[in-house]
Amino acid sequence: MPKPKPARPIAVYHEHQDWFRPLFDELDRRGTPYVRIDARRHHYDVAARDRDFSLVFNRMSPSAYLRGESHGIYHTLAYLDHLERLGTRVVNGSRGFRVEISKALQLSLLESLGLKYPRARVVNHPAEVQAAAEGLRFPVVVKANVGGSGAGIVRYDDRTELEAVVERGEIDLGIDSTALVQEFVPARDKHIVRVEVLGRKYLYAIRLWSAGNSFNLCPADACQTASGTALAAGAACALDAQERGIRVEGYTPPPEVIADVERIFEAAAIDVGGVEYMIDDRDGEILYYDINALSNFVADAPRVIGFDPFTRLVDYLEAEAVA
């Protein structure tokens, strides 16, 4: 028996125009009714009472400011709240999006769950950076509160370098004038792990390597496996991925990590996304450091992890829309 289709269309609210092509292709293949809502130019009526969509899937990116679309970030918070007041089912709703766009909130959430993370202080003015670094081990990074794709992260190897940059007025706290001053952690075996979640439950995990000091390890950027085999030509990898040496392989984390990640997403109220962690090479501790409500999934997923996550994503969206 064919699965029932939603009575009203699914809406995909997004700013980036290329990242979600596999999602739209899968919806088109199934004939699932959907509409695309462009977060770059958007308005809504606060007096509206009718629900136009069976479900809204929030795909707004905190890195939109890198593309000149920072105005969409805070507009999104108000729009999601409006939808939720109408009773619309929102996947990655306003609570989760608030966590997505705040590194400070992410660390507070990890602290509340008793999970370890790189030591950090939160500042709201460049003059506070030096004091915030007291007691932290160098190198440190200054990390913009609203980031995405490794944006707004600068490493300082010693206190002298940090003091000089502060004196020259070169510290950039990002679009909300808030940042972390955080210890830079040497990752064991020079890789990080990203765990993807669907419906707040474990979906898959990958290990990512980069040859350089890049802070952007977006899983969709990877163009080769850990053994160096090129991924499919159609993979949406970054243009400089090969130069950055980004390599990827499927991986199954320990059960306790999977349990931690599911707790994180439940507490953050994020339905679909990924958590990144590393093992601190200095002491072997597992450190969680990034909670994402936006995931492009890994490139050429069937080869890397053995299945197509977009198929399961649309299964989930259709079930939520019908429910």
JOPE-V20485 format. One line per field, one symbol per residue. ss: DSSP state (a for helix, b for strand, c for the rest). burial: 1 if it has 9 or more other C-alpha atoms within 8 Angstrom, else 0. A space follows every 50 residues. Layout:
# JOPE-V20485
ss = ???
burial = ???
This chain:
# JOPE-V20485
ss = cccccccccbbbbbccccccaaaaaaaaaacccbbbbbcccccccccccc ccccbbbbbccaaaaaacccaaaaaaaaaaaaaaaccccbbccaaaaaaa ccaaaaaaaaaacccccccbbbbccaaaaaaaaccccccbbbbbcccccc ccbbbbccaaaaaaaaacccccccccccbbbbbcccbaaabbbbbbbbcc bbbbbbbbbcccccccccaaaccbbccccbccccccccccaaaaccbbbb bcccaaaaaaaaaaaaaacccbbbbbbbbbcccccbbbbbbbcccccccc aaaaccccaaaaaaaaaaaaaac
burial = 00000100111111110001001001100001110011100000000000 00111111111111100011011001101111110101111111111111 11111110111000111101111111011101100101111111111011 11101111001110110000001100111111110011001111111101 01011111110000001011111111000010001011001101111111 10000001011101110111111111111110000111111111101111 10011000010011011101110
